[in-house]
Amino acid sequence: MDHKYILKTSFPVASPANFRIDYKNDLTDEQLPIVTAGAGPMLVIAGAGSGKTRTVTYRVAYLCESGVPLESILLLTFTNKASREMLTRVEDLLKRKVHGLWAGTFHHVGNLILRKYAKKLGYNKNFTILDRTDSKDLLDRSVKEAGINTKERKFPKGDVLQDVYSYMSNSMKTLPQVIEQKFPHLVELQNEIDLTLKAYERTKLSQNLMDFDDLLTNWLKLLLEHEDVRKELALRFSHILVDEYQDTNLVQAQVIDLLAAEHKNLMVVGDDSQSIYSFRAAEFRNIIDFPKRYTGCQVFKIETNHRSTPEILNFANDSIKNATERFEKNLKPVRKPGVAPAVVSFRDVFKQAAFVSQRILELLDEGAKLSDIAVLYRSHYHCLELQMELTRRGITYEIRSGLRLWEEAHIKDVMSYLKVFQNPHDGLAWLRIFKLMPNIGQKTAEKIWYKIQKSPEPLETIKQKELLEELPKPSQEAFAKFQSLIAGLEKMTESPSSMLRAVVDSGYGDFLRMNYANYSMRLEELQELGNYALEYQSLEKFLSALALAGGTAAEEIVSPGSGGEKESVILTTVHQAKGLEWKIVFIIWLAEGRFPSYLSFGSEKEIEEERRLFYVAVTRSKDQLYLLYPVTYNSREGTIVLKASRFIKEISEHRYEKWLVEEEAEEDEWAAC
C-alpha cells in the first residue's frame, strides 16, 4: 500500500520552541513522521525489531507536549509489562508523572469503565472478577445446576467448558459454530453444554460476578446498548493508541471503533506478518482491513530492523513474500553482514537432537553463553528427544512452553500403568491409576490399595472378581474394564510402546477429551512418547531412561566471564517466543506435517498463519540461525519418510547454506524433499 502523509490538526500543537524533547535527533526518518503526524486515523506497520515501542511512547509524549490533556489519551496494550514499560518511558521523556493518562491492557481499562457504569448492565460497581480457577469451579457447579447427570454419561470438566465459553465470547460466534470448528468431539453434548453455560451466566449476574472475558464483552455490550455512554466516552478520548493491533479479536476491534467514532484520532500499531494467535480468537482481518474501515487513513511503515544480520533478514523477507495477503514491507538491516542461515537434514529425530546438543557445546567453546541460545519448535512435544539428549550431555536448559514432559499430569498418568508392571508394590502408581476411574475417589482408591498391598502378587489380586464385588456399584463397570486392560498389558511388557498405546486406547484418550481443553496436544505428546519408546525393547530400560532424565539435575554449565550466574538454553514454542530475541536460534522439526502442522492442511487461512508463525521464528535470531528437520521418523505404523517444510523450499537457495553432517550422500537426503 502507498505511503500517505496528510497533515491534519484538530488538536492544539505547541510551538517547536516549547518542545523539551528533540524529536528530530531522537527518531529515525521512519519514526519521526509517525510521532509528529497530525490528527486522523493512522495505521503503523512495524516490522520485527524495528523500534515499535519507541515510536508509540514518543507519540504519546508528543501529544502531551502538544497540549492534549492526559485524560483525553487512551493507550491500549496486550500485557501489563508492555503498559508499564511504555508509561515509564513516557515519564522519562517528559520528566514528570503522567497521572490521568488512560493506559493499560484492554481488560484493565474495561474493568475501570465497567466499574463506573455497572448498574446499566444489571451489576453493582463492586462486582467480583473471577480468576480462571474460580471460573472453572463455577462452571463445574453450573453443570449440577443445569440438572446434568455426569454419572450416566461422560461430560466435560470446567476447564474444557471454560475454553468453549471463552472462545465463544472472544470470537463472537454461536455455541454450535464453536463446537463444530473447535470442539467437534462435544457435538453430542451441545444441548447440555448450552444449558450449563446459560446457568453459568445467570449465576454470574445474580451474584455480581464477571469473568475475565466479561470485561471485554460487557464493555462492548455497554457501548452498543447505551448510546449516551458510548458518546460520553468517545468524546472524552480524543486520541486512542493501540499496540499489537494484529492480535486484537472482533470484540476488541469493535470497542475501539466505537470509542474512536467521534474524533477518529486512532493510531493502531502492529505487524500483519506476526498475526499468529487465531486459536485465541485473534482476527487477522482487523489489521488487514483497517484501511477499508478507515478510508483515507495514513499508512506508515517502519522497516528498519536493528536486531538481525542482513542474511537473516533476507531469509525472512523471502519467506513472507509468499504470503497471499499482506502489507508490502521489506525489513532493512543496519547491522554488518554475518553468516548465512544453515539448513540441515538428519536421518532421524535422534540425530537432530544430537546435532543441536553438539553444536551448543561447540558454541560454548567459541565463547557463547547458554542464555544466548534458544531452540524453537511448533508444538511442545517436538522437544522430547532433545530434552533427553541435553540431559544426557549435562547441558542446562529451561522450558518455556510448559513443564518438562515427564512432569506433565497426562504423562505421569499413563506412566503409572507401566510402573506397576515393573514394581507391583508401587502404591503411588496404583493410587494414581485408581483415581483416574469414574466414581472412584481417595477413600475407595485407598481401600483397593489396602487390599492388594498385602498380597505377594498384587497384579494377580487386582484381577480377582471378588475385588470387583467389594466396590460401590457405580464404579464396578469402569473397574472391570481396568481389570481387562491389566490382563492385556501383561502380554506387552517387552514393548513399552504398545503398552502406552493400549492405555490411551482403552479409555484414557476419552478421559483427556473431557478433562483438558488442550486434549489434542496431550494426545500428540503421548503419541510421541510411544514413538520414542519404540527404541526400547525392555520396560525396565525405558522406565529407567525416563526416570534418570526426570530426576537428574544437569550439571550447570557457565561460560567464561559470566561471573558464575546460572545459565540455560531456552526451549520454547514459537508462539511463546514472540517478542523475544536470542543471538543463536535453532528451529527444529521443520518438516511437512510438523511445521506447518498437519492440522492446517486443507485450510489456506491456517497455512497462511503457519507461514507467519515461521516468519516470527526466523526473526527471533540476531546472529546465527539453524533450520533443522529429520528425513525419517519411526512410528508404530513403521518408518515414515518426511519432506522438508514448504517454508524452507519456498526460499531461494542462495539465502542459506546446506550443511551435511552425516556420511550419507547429500543428494539422497535431499531427494526426500
Solvent accessible surface area in square Angstrom, and as a share of the most:
residue,aa,sasa,rsa
1,M,106,0.47
2,D,115,0.59
3,H,107,0.48
4,K,91,0.39
5,Y,100,0.38
6,I,87,0.44
7,L,115,0.57
8,K,85,0.36
9,T,85,0.49
10,S,89,0.57
11,F,19,0.08
12,P,82,0.52
13,V,74,0.42
14,A,23,0.18
15,S,56,0.36
16,P,109,0.69
17,A,96,0.74
18,N,104,0.53
19,F,40,0.17
20,R,178,0.65
21,I,15,0.08
22,D,71,0.37
23,Y,13,0.05
24,K,157,0.66
25,N,123,0.63
26,D,52,0.27
27,L,13,0.06
28,T,51,0.30
29,D,134,0.69
30,E,38,0.17
31,Q,4,0.02
32,L,45,0.23
33,P,39,0.25
34,I,0,0.00
35,V,0,0.00
36,T,35,0.21
37,A,0,0.00
38,G,2,0.02
39,A,4,0.03
40,G,9,0.08
41,P,14,0.09
42,M,1,0.01
43,L,0,0.00
44,V,0,0.00
45,I,0,0.00
46,A,3,0.03
47,G,3,0.03
48,A,4,0.03
49,G,21,0.21
50,S,3,0.02
51,G,27,0.26
52,K,40,0.17
53,T,31,0.18
54,R,89,0.32
55,T,0,0.00
56,V,1,0.00
57,T,1,0.01
58,Y,14,0.06
59,R,6,0.02
60,V,0,0.00
61,A,0,0.00
62,Y,17,0.07
63,L,1,0.00
64,C,12,0.07
65,E,28,0.13
66,S,2,0.01
67,G,45,0.44
68,V,6,0.04
69,P,70,0.44
70,L,26,0.13
71,E,90,0.40
72,S,17,0.11
73,I,0,0.00
74,L,0,0.00
75,L,0,0.00
76,L,0,0.00
77,T,0,0.00
78,F,64,0.27
79,T,73,0.42
80,N,89,0.46
81,K,141,0.60
82,A,24,0.19
83,S,8,0.05
84,R,150,0.55
85,E,66,0.30
86,M,2,0.01
87,L,46,0.23
88,T,74,0.43
89,R,91,0.33
90,V,0,0.00
91,E,40,0.18
92,D,86,0.45
93,L,33,0.17
94,L,4,0.02
95,K,161,0.68
96,R,109,0.40
97,K,129,0.54
98,V,9,0.05
99,H,150,0.67
100,G,43,0.41
101,L,19,0.09
102,W,51,0.18
103,A,15,0.12
104,G,4,0.04
105,T,16,0.09
106,F,3,0.01
107,H,35,0.16
108,H,79,0.35
109,V,0,0.00
110,G,0,0.00
111,N,28,0.14
112,L,78,0.39
113,I,2,0.01
114,L,0,0.00
115,R,68,0.25
116,K,128,0.54
117,Y,20,0.07
118,A,1,0.01
119,K,154,0.65
120,K,87,0.37
121,L,20,0.10
122,G,55,0.53
123,Y,19,0.07
124,N,76,0.39
125,K,143,0.61
126,N,113,0.58
127,F,3,0.01
128,T,74,0.43
129,I,60,0.30
130,L,13,0.07
131,D,84,0.43
132,R,136,0.50
133,T,83,0.48
134,D,66,0.34
135,S,5,0.03
136,K,55,0.23
137,D,54,0.28
138,L,6,0.03
139,L,1,0.00
140,D,45,0.23
141,R,139,0.51
142,S,1,0.01
143,V,8,0.05
144,K,166,0.70
145,E,103,0.46
146,A,26,0.20
147,G,66,0.64
148,I,21,0.11
149,N,74,0.38
150,T,71,0.41
151,K,152,0.64
152,E,141,0.63
153,R,103,0.38
154,K,115,0.49
155,F,12,0.05
156,P,3,0.02
157,K,107,0.45
158,G,0,0.00
159,D,47,0.24
160,V,1,0.00
161,L,0,0.00
162,Q,16,0.07
163,D,44,0.23
164,V,0,0.00
165,Y,18,0.07
166,S,28,0.18
167,Y,30,0.11
168,M,41,0.19
169,S,19,0.12
170,N,15,0.08
171,S,8,0.05
172,M,89,0.40
173,K,69,0.29
174,T,76,0.44
175,L,10,0.05
176,P,68,0.42
177,Q,81,0.36
178,V,0,0.00
179,I,0,0.00
180,E,132,0.59
181,Q,97,0.43
182,K,75,0.32
183,F,14,0.06
184,P,77,0.49
185,H,47,0.21
186,L,0,0.00
187,V,87,0.50
188,E,144,0.64
189,L,10,0.05
190,Q,48,0.21
191,N,113,0.58
192,E,37,0.16
193,I,0,0.00
194,D,48,0.25
195,L,95,0.47
196,T,0,0.00
197,L,8,0.04
198,K,102,0.43
199,A,0,0.00
200,Y,1,0.00
201,E,80,0.36
202,R,138,0.50
203,T,13,0.07
204,K,4,0.02
205,L,90,0.45
206,S,93,0.60
207,Q,106,0.47
208,N,29,0.15
209,L,24,0.12
210,M,0,0.00
211,D,7,0.04
212,F,116,0.48
213,D,19,0.10
214,D,10,0.05
215,L,4,0.02
216,L,2,0.01
217,T,36,0.21
218,N,19,0.10
219,W,0,0.00
220,L,9,0.04
221,K,92,0.39
222,L,0,0.00
223,L,2,0.01
224,L,101,0.50
225,E,105,0.47
226,H,45,0.20
227,E,100,0.45
228,D,87,0.45
229,V,2,0.01
230,R,23,0.08
231,K,94,0.40
232,E,79,0.35
233,L,6,0.03
234,A,0,0.00
235,L,93,0.46
236,R,93,0.34
237,F,2,0.01
238,S,22,0.14
239,H,6,0.02
240,I,3,0.01
241,L,4,0.02
242,V,1,0.00
243,D,3,0.01
244,E,38,0.17
245,Y,0,0.00
246,Q,1,0.01
247,D,17,0.09
248,T,0,0.00
249,N,10,0.05
250,L,66,0.33
251,V,1,0.00
252,Q,8,0.03
253,A,6,0.05
254,Q,65,0.29
255,V,1,0.00
256,I,0,0.00
257,D,40,0.21
258,L,38,0.19
259,L,1,0.00
260,A,3,0.02
261,A,42,0.33
262,E,64,0.29
263,H,71,0.32
264,K,100,0.42
265,N,12,0.06
266,L,1,0.00
267,M,5,0.02
268,V,0,0.00
269,V,1,0.00
270,G,1,0.01
271,D,4,0.02
272,D,1,0.00
273,S,2,0.01
274,Q,18,0.08
275,S,3,0.02
276,I,0,0.00
277,Y,23,0.09
278,S,41,0.27
279,F,96,0.40
280,R,140,0.51
281,A,8,0.06
282,A,11,0.09
283,E,32,0.15
284,F,26,0.11
285,R,92,0.34
286,N,7,0.04
287,I,0,0.00
288,I,11,0.06
289,D,28,0.15
290,F,0,0.00
291,P,23,0.15
292,K,141,0.60
293,R,94,0.34
294,Y,23,0.09
295,T,117,0.68
296,G,43,0.41
297,C,4,0.02
298,Q,2,0.01
299,V,6,0.03
300,F,2,0.01
301,K,42,0.18
302,I,1,0.01
303,E,32,0.14
304,T,25,0.15
305,N,0,0.00
306,H,91,0.41
307,R,28,0.10
308,S,0,0.00
309,T,4,0.03
310,P,22,0.14
311,E,38,0.17
312,I,1,0.00
313,L,0,0.00
314,N,52,0.27
315,F,0,0.00
316,A,0,0.00
317,N,8,0.04
318,D,23,0.12
319,S,0,0.00
320,I,3,0.02
321,K,112,0.48
322,N,57,0.29
323,A,15,0.12
324,T,95,0.55
325,E,70,0.31
326,R,42,0.15
327,F,1,0.01
328,E,102,0.46
329,K,11,0.05
330,N,67,0.34
331,L,3,0.01
332,K,90,0.38
333,P,56,0.35
334,V,88,0.50
335,R,84,0.31
336,K,175,0.74
337,P,108,0.68
338,G,39,0.37
339,V,88,0.51
340,A,31,0.24
341,P,1,0.00
342,A,3,0.02
343,V,0,0.00
344,V,0,0.00
345,S,4,0.03
346,F,1,0.00
347,R,109,0.40
348,D,26,0.14
349,V,6,0.04
350,F,66,0.27
351,K,74,0.32
352,Q,6,0.03
353,A,6,0.05
354,A,28,0.22
355,F,26,0.11
356,V,1,0.00
357,S,0,0.00
358,Q,76,0.34
359,R,32,0.12
360,I,0,0.00
361,L,51,0.25
362,E,66,0.29
363,L,2,0.01
364,L,17,0.08
365,D,128,0.66
366,E,117,0.53
367,G,54,0.52
368,A,16,0.13
369,K,72,0.30
370,L,0,0.00
371,S,53,0.34
372,D,20,0.11
373,I,0,0.00
374,A,0,0.00
375,V,0,0.00
376,L,0,0.00
377,Y,0,0.00
378,R,49,0.18
379,S,20,0.13
380,H,3,0.02
381,Y,17,0.06
382,H,3,0.01
383,C,0,0.00
384,L,2,0.01
385,E,8,0.04
386,L,5,0.02
387,Q,0,0.00
388,M,22,0.10
389,E,25,0.11
390,L,0,0.00
391,T,14,0.08
392,R,172,0.63
393,R,69,0.25
394,G,16,0.15
395,I,0,0.00
396,T,32,0.18
397,Y,7,0.02
398,E,73,0.33
399,I,24,0.12
400,R,98,0.36
401,S,18,0.12
402,G,38,0.36
403,L,97,0.48
404,R,71,0.26
405,L,6,0.03
406,W,29,0.10
407,E,79,0.35
408,E,17,0.08
409,A,39,0.31
410,H,0,0.00
411,I,4,0.02
412,K,90,0.38
413,D,6,0.03
414,V,0,0.00
415,M,11,0.05
416,S,5,0.03
417,Y,17,0.06
418,L,0,0.00
419,K,87,0.37
420,V,0,0.00
421,F,25,0.11
422,Q,85,0.38
423,N,69,0.36
424,P,35,0.22
425,H,94,0.42
426,D,32,0.17
427,G,15,0.15
428,L,151,0.75
429,A,5,0.04
430,W,0,0.00
431,L,33,0.16
432,R,76,0.28
433,I,0,0.00
434,F,0,0.00
435,K,93,0.40
436,L,30,0.15
437,M,16,0.07
438,P,78,0.49
439,N,63,0.32
440,I,10,0.05
441,G,40,0.39
442,Q,88,0.39
443,K,177,0.75
444,T,22,0.13
445,A,0,0.00
446,E,82,0.37
447,K,102,0.43
448,I,2,0.01
449,W,40,0.14
450,Y,130,0.50
451,K,83,0.35
452,I,0,0.00
453,Q,72,0.32
454,K,135,0.57
455,S,21,0.13
456,P,116,0.73
457,E,103,0.46
458,P,2,0.01
459,L,24,0.12
460,E,91,0.41
461,T,14,0.08
462,I,0,0.00
463,K,55,0.23
464,Q,82,0.37
465,K,156,0.66
466,E,109,0.49
467,L,4,0.02
468,L,35,0.17
469,E,130,0.58
470,E,77,0.35
471,L,8,0.04
472,P,62,0.39
473,K,169,0.72
474,P,78,0.49
475,S,0,0.00
476,Q,49,0.22
477,E,125,0.56
478,A,20,0.16
479,F,0,0.00
480,A,37,0.29
481,K,130,0.55
482,F,10,0.04
483,Q,17,0.08
484,S,77,0.50
485,L,24,0.12
486,I,0,0.00
487,A,38,0.30
488,G,24,0.23
489,L,0,0.00
490,E,58,0.26
491,K,178,0.75
492,M,60,0.27
493,T,46,0.27
494,E,143,0.64
495,S,40,0.26
496,P,0,0.00
497,S,3,0.02
498,S,46,0.30
499,M,0,0.00
500,L,3,0.01
501,R,103,0.37
502,A,21,0.16
503,V,0,0.00
504,V,28,0.16
505,D,104,0.54
506,S,59,0.38
507,G,27,0.26
508,Y,11,0.04
509,G,4,0.03
510,D,59,0.31
511,F,56,0.23
512,L,0,0.00
513,R,76,0.28
514,M,29,0.13
515,N,25,0.13
516,Y,45,0.17
517,A,29,0.22
518,N,58,0.30
519,Y,34,0.13
520,S,54,0.35
521,M,60,0.27
522,R,33,0.12
523,L,36,0.18
524,E,25,0.11
525,E,2,0.01
526,L,6,0.03
527,Q,92,0.41
528,E,3,0.01
529,L,5,0.02
530,G,0,0.00
531,N,8,0.04
532,Y,16,0.06
533,A,0,0.00
534,L,58,0.29
535,E,82,0.37
536,Y,50,0.19
537,Q,132,0.59
538,S,35,0.23
539,L,14,0.07
540,E,110,0.50
541,K,137,0.58
542,F,0,0.00
543,L,11,0.06
544,S,46,0.30
545,A,23,0.18
546,L,11,0.05
547,A,68,0.53
548,L,124,0.62
549,A,7,0.05
550,G,35,0.33
551,G,67,0.65
552,T,65,0.38
553,A,94,0.73
554,A,28,0.22
555,E,138,0.62
556,E,85,0.38
557,I,44,0.22
558,V,54,0.31
559,S,6,0.04
560,P,120,0.75
561,G,88,0.85
562,S,10,0.07
563,G,81,0.78
564,G,54,0.52
565,E,81,0.36
566,K,173,0.74
567,E,9,0.04
568,S,22,0.14
569,V,0,0.00
570,I,8,0.04
571,L,0,0.00
572,T,1,0.00
573,T,15,0.09
574,V,0,0.00
575,H,29,0.13
576,Q,95,0.42
577,A,0,0.00
578,K,35,0.15
579,G,60,0.57
580,L,67,0.33
581,E,77,0.35
582,W,21,0.07
583,K,92,0.39
584,I,6,0.03
585,V,0,0.00
586,F,0,0.00
587,I,0,0.00
588,I,3,0.02
589,W,1,0.00
590,L,0,0.00
591,A,0,0.00
592,E,40,0.18
593,G,8,0.07
594,R,38,0.14
595,F,0,0.00
596,P,0,0.00
597,S,12,0.08
598,Y,106,0.40
599,L,111,0.55
600,S,4,0.02
601,F,90,0.38
602,G,91,0.87
603,S,34,0.22
604,E,117,0.53
605,K,137,0.58
606,E,84,0.38
607,I,17,0.09
608,E,18,0.08
609,E,25,0.11
610,E,10,0.04
611,R,15,0.06
612,R,14,0.05
613,L,2,0.01
614,F,0,0.00
615,Y,1,0.00
616,V,0,0.00
617,A,0,0.00
618,V,0,0.00
619,T,0,0.00
620,R,3,0.01
621,S,0,0.00
622,K,53,0.23
623,D,37,0.19
624,Q,41,0.18
625,L,3,0.02
626,Y,8,0.03
627,L,0,0.00
628,L,0,0.00
629,Y,0,0.00
630,P,0,0.00
631,V,13,0.08
632,T,35,0.20
633,Y,11,0.04
634,N,65,0.33
635,S,9,0.06
636,R,64,0.23
637,E,129,0.58
638,G,34,0.33
639,T,90,0.52
640,I,69,0.35
641,V,100,0.58
642,L,8,0.04
643,K,116,0.49
644,A,0,0.00
645,S,0,0.00
646,R,77,0.28
647,F,0,0.00
648,I,0,0.00
649,K,106,0.45
650,E,58,0.26
651,I,6,0.03
652,S,46,0.30
653,E,110,0.49
654,H,140,0.62
655,R,67,0.24
656,Y,16,0.06
657,E,92,0.41
658,K,77,0.33
659,W,82,0.29
660,L,84,0.42
661,V,63,0.36
662,E,26,0.12
663,E,180,0.81
664,E,64,0.29
665,A,44,0.34
666,E,58,0.26
667,E,121,0.54
668,D,96,0.50
669,E,13,0.06
670,W,42,0.15
671,A,82,0.63
672,A,18,0.14
673,C,35,0.21
